[in-house]
Amino acid sequence: MLNSASGSSNLARGYTIALICAAILSTTAIFIRYLTQTYHMPPLVLALWRDGLVAFTLLPVLGLLYPSLLRVNPRDLRYLTVYGLVLAIFNSLWTISVSLAGAAIATVLVYSSAAYTALLGWWLLKERLGWAKLLAVAFSLGGCVLVAGALDPAAWRGNPVGILTGILSGLCYAAYTLMGRSASQRGLNPWTTLLYTFGLAAVFLLLFNLLPGRLLPGNATHPADLFWLRDSLAGWGILLLLAAGPTVVGFGLYNVSLGYLPASVANLIVTLEPVFTTVIAYFLLGERLSNSQLGGSLMILAGVLFLRIYEGWLAGQAQSKERQAASV
C-alpha cells in the first residue's frame, strides 16, 4: 500500500511541477520574439548565448550552495556530452524553424514531440502506451494546430526547409525528453544535468556558429557577429533574463518532473506551453484570441486533464487491490 500511495503522491507532484514548468517556459517565445524582431539576432547566435548564459548562471549558484552537484563520474560525463549535443541540435533546429516557418507552424511542429515521445518511450523505456495516452496525445496535437493558427494553408505553402526543420525539432525535443528521463533513472540530479547539458550545448553551438561560410542558416557570418548586441545594455539584459529566468527555471523544473513522471506524460503536459503563451500575449501584447485558438486551448487542457484523471484512477485501483490483498 505504501508503494501505491507513494506512486499517487509522485504523480500529483510530477503533474504540478510540469504545469508550472509549462507556464514558465511559455514566456520564452516572448523574449525570443523581442530579441529577433528588435535586434535581428541570428537564430544560432541567440541560441548560443541563451545556453551559455544558463551555464554561467547556474555554475556559481551550485558551486557556492551545492558544490557536490558539480561532480560527475566519467561515464555520466560521456552521457551528458551526447545529451548536450542533442540539446544543441534541438535549439538550432527550433530557432531556424521559427525564423523560416514562423512561430505558429514551428510551435505545431515542435510539439509533434508528444507523439514521438509516447512511441519512443514505449519502445525504449518500456513506458505504458494505452488508449488513454494516445487519445490525450491526439487532443494535444489537434489543440496545438488550432492555437497556432496552422489551419491556414498559406502558412504551410512554399517553405519546405522550414517545415522539415520543424519536424526534426520535434523529434529532437522527444530525444531530449527521453534522455532527461534516462538521466533521472541513472540517479543524476536534475540541476547537475541542466548545468552540464546547457554548458556542453553552448560549446557545440559555438562550433556551429564558427563553421565557415553559410553552411547553417542563422549562424554567425563572421566571428564578430557572435557579439551581435555589442554595446546594447538593454539587449544583453533581455538576453540574460531569458537565460536566467524561463530557461533555467523552466528547463530545470522539466528535468525535475521527469523524475516523477514518464517521459511521454511530462512532454504531453508541456504542450500546454502555447496555451499559456497565447494567454500572456493577450494580456501583455493585446493580441486577441480567436474562436479556434480558444477551442484549441480547451482541447489541449482536456487532453491533459483526462490523462491526469485516468492516471489517478489507475493509481486508486492499484491501492484498492493492495488493500484487498493485505486484508486477506
Buried (B, 14 or more C-beta within 10 A) or exposed (E): EEEBEEBBEBBBBBBBBBBBBBBBBBBBBBBBBBBBEEBEBBBBBBBBBBBBBBBBBBEEBBEEEEEEBEEBEEEBEEBBBEBBBBBBBBBBBBBBBBBBBBBBBBBBBBBBBBBBBBBBBBEEBEBBBEEBBEBBBBBBBBBBBBBBBBEEEEBBEEBEEBBBBBBBBBBBBBBBBBBBBBBBEEEBBBBBBBBBBBBBBBBBBBEBBEEEEEEBBBBBEEEEBBEBBEEEEEBBEBBBBBBBBBBBBBBBBBBBBBBBBBBBBBBBBBBBBBBBBBBBBEEEEEBEBEEBBBBBBBBBBBBBEBBBEBBBEBBEEBBEEBEEEEEE
